[in-house]
Amino acid sequence: MEVPPEMLDTLAGWFAQTLSPDAAARRAAEQSLSSAASSPGFALALLGLASSPRHDLQARLAASVYFKNELRRRWPKPSPDADDADNLPANDCAIIKTHILQLLLTAPPLIQSQLSEALAAAAASDFPAKWESLLPSIVSSLGTALSAGDVPAANSLLAAAVSLFSRFRNAFDTNTLRIDLKYCLEGFAAPLLEVFLSTSRRLQASAASANPLELRPVFECLRLCSEIFYSLNSIDLPEFFEDHMREWMTEFRAFLTTSYPPPVEADGAPDALRAAVCDNLQLYMEKYEEEFRGYLKEFVEAVWGLLMAPTVSPSRGQLAVTAIRFLTTVAESVHHALFGSPDAMKQICDSVVVPNLRLRDEDEESFEVNWVEYVRRDAEGSDTDTLRRAACRLLRGLAANYREQVAALVSAQVQQMLAAYAADRANNWKEKDAAIYLVIALMQKPGATGGGTPVVDMESFFTSVIVPELQAADWQSEPMLKATVLRFLKEFKDQIPKATALALLPSVTRFLTHESNVVHSYAAIFIENLLITKDVVQVPGVNVVTRTSRYVAADISSFAQQIIQSLSTALNYPDSYENPYLMKCLMRVLGIATIAGQIVHEITARLVGILMEVCNNPKNPDFNHYLFESLAAVIGKAGEQDPALVPLFEASLFPVLQRILVEDISEFWPYAFQIFAQLVNLSQPPLSQNYMQLFGVLLSNATWDRPPCVPALVRLLRAFLRKIPNELNQEGRLPNILVIFRSLVSRTSTEDSAFYMLNTLVQNVGFDTMSPHIGEIWSILFTRLQTRQAVKFVNSLVVVMSLVSVKYGPGVLVSSVDTVQPNLFTTILQRFWIPNLKLIKGSLEIKLTTVASTKLLCESAVLLDAAAAQTWGKLLDSIVALFSRTDQDGAQEQNDGADAADSQRTSGYSVSFVRLQYAGKSEDDLLKEVNDPKQFLVTSLASLSAQSPGRFGPVIEQHVDPANKGALLQLCAAYNASIV
């Protein structure tokens, strides 16, 4: 694979510039990379730079990461709905598959891990059917490395195999997946066992060696083998592994029970291997208990012994987590009697749970030095378990079968810890912290199953243990204890009476300005969570429950100013100026509370100032999302209450929004267009010149070239069309929109936005303006329909045709479609509209399509023709079927969506569209005069049949399904209507 040296040098220079402190240089380099990405051979150049020994390691690493992400995004997908417009060229893919494995073997470790993930991204689509050489190449190279005793080379290959087979861990079980797994097992199970046993013998032969550097690759090899074991056993117990279970389990037990020289143990590699073994034990315990039960007792003893043994290993924390997780699985199983004796249970509490529950030195260090990771793991419950969480889960597992015994042990432990704290508050605060954590872990929380374990009287504990810490005069002291108290509030927020919570809110608000990043983050987390607390309410007379907000504007508006000012202060603290928890709390307060006057001016200026700052280097996607949500919330709430504030918002926001566009801060473009749309929605016509210039930019084809921006641009276009629909007649604006529509609807990834744009046009633009172009619109849609007949596309087509029928009349719909081709409407109706009508979803969409279909039945000459009797009956059948389906779906819980912004978390900084919930505007209902579409159907039919008595009854009898006929009769009875 030859890449010109000058191309590699250019790439390396761009990657170096992406790390420049100069924002302009950094953005120029990012733009250069983005522009080059569409060129054939770009991915090959990235791979070439990643494997080029003459270039700087940092540039090579950056190239490998970019290469991995390019393959994840642009490698051709097998899905029929996949959009192939931006796929890597086939020739590039073929070259990559030919060379990537060999280049991976010679790469440095950091780059090797990125190339392994890149290989897995390509293999997810092509392996094994389109990449038959991959697995034989890995096996062959593995055999060569094994024969040569080259353990590092074997590890490189095994790392690639780990990435390759990881798909079997979490994928949905399908026949295709099982066929792929069978292929992998046939080619790799035996070689894997050979490598595993050979390396294990090598470890035994050199176990006495005290040189960790020599043994580290050996432990690494065994760990990788163990991870592959997990992947290949994840779906089902393969026959090969069942036949060779004793060989695997013998070695696994040896790893758990063998002690290595202290320098080797201190290196951490043995514990990393043991953690992988414990993962495998848990897998077998959960899925293959019957086959594994013969080994269970000896492994429980081995794992228990590990947890008791003292060690200096840096990996012991993760090993302890996986070991405790295995014991928890056993405790929750039919084999719980292994822990059932009083002595065993007391030993678990005293020797496993309590030691791992207390704060350790590394916890205190993380609290102070790496507060983001501390909060993520402790409060958010990240994927990585903490020792505390694992220990408490073990207790809960024991309590599932021995509730009273566990309650007695834990209750005594809690009282003992609280007594120790009372005896020496200054030095024993960790005892109180552990006691609170125990209560959090075992007491019942709303929505939990199993009834909880009654460790303490909750009301007494809350009053005597929690409240004093919240109201203490020395509220800055013992920050870790204060953080745990605030976490307690968050965990039990649903159980705290509303009056009590509001009374405590001023005390909690103090902690927003606590000097500890964790403490003021936990205070923000609690307040934000409190404000989205909901109460379940049964709707009288129907089988529906709804969740209503417990706290509304009237409850918190008196506290809002102090909370907002405290959050603003905390955002100035070191390491919290981009704290997502603070900004999320601010977003929630602004979205619920009613604020007015000077505080609106102050918070708007503060948020705009923060946005100006983060524009220099957008690096925290969660924070930035909540920042824009906060802006949208204050604009929406305050702007709707006081329209006089809109000019203030425009003056404050236009400079920073224009900066985002002019300086091409691409991460923020989707947000900027949504804020612009919100401002347009709040403005009154005629719109200012600034808005009209923005409208001109919006109608430029180049503006729509960035797919992540398309949904936001459609929002903005929708806002303009609502305010100035008559402007489309000028300067060729409507033809420009149709050019954009044609481009969007041609791609699967943007077709939703195309229909949203078209729906907006129909809703807001009169027929006189649309008439010259409606034939072109149908031609575009029906041409696409020839190759795109997926349910989603056809449903969207039915919705837009219904809109045309309702807005302009059924006659206009039929005649305009038939101008494309004679009798085309009848064909579309029979082949697509009728079959798909019963699949429509969404309350407004269902109302629209059923009313439009009813109008066709009762007003369209095409359907009222005697020759169309069968089509008439089938359309009625589909309408009734849709009503019946929605009735069945109605027995469900409804959510008002007030906390929808909570779901808009992002995982990284690829440019993507993330909807601003607080910038949204409710959908328009063109049929406000129709309160009940079912009543509209039966009364329309009754009126129609009264004009031609005896005509439609036989049609219904012949062409409507019996079940739907019965449902129709019930509807007629319910609304006192009859079809004669």
Disulfide bonds with the S-S distance in Angstrom:
none
